[in-house]
């Protein structure tokens, strides 16, 4: 697996975590500014624009697609390796 796929996965996990925190406090009636200043910025050190961009990112969908793609690649790699193992056994 390439390094970029791990980076993308970690990014999406971070975005999903921020979205979860935001939803939790937003449902309780807290303002976006309060959530950002007291819960998001102290932990993640991101700007407000980045915070709003993260909220607009479809992290769950992208994470699911990435996991499916990684799973397909693992299966293809296993098939390829097993092909070579069979050749070496004969």
SULQUI-V23896 format. One record per residue. PSI is psi as a letter, one per 30 degrees, with the letter a starting at -180 (none if undefined). Layout:
((PSI) (PSI))
//
This chain:
((k) (l) (e) (e) (e) (e) (e) (e) (e) (e) (e) (e) (e) (e) (e) (e) (e) (e) (e) (e) (e) (e) (e) (e) (e) (e) (f) (f) (g) (k) (l) (e) (e) (e) (e) (e) (e) (f) (e) (e) (e) (f) (e) (f) (h) (l) (l) (e) (e) (e) (e) (e) (e) (e) (f) (f) (k) (i) (e) (e) (e) (e) (e) (e) (e) (e) (e) (e) (e) (e) (e) (e) (e) (e) (e) (e) (e) (e) (e) (e) (e) (e) (e) (e) (e) (e) (e) (f) (f) (none))
//
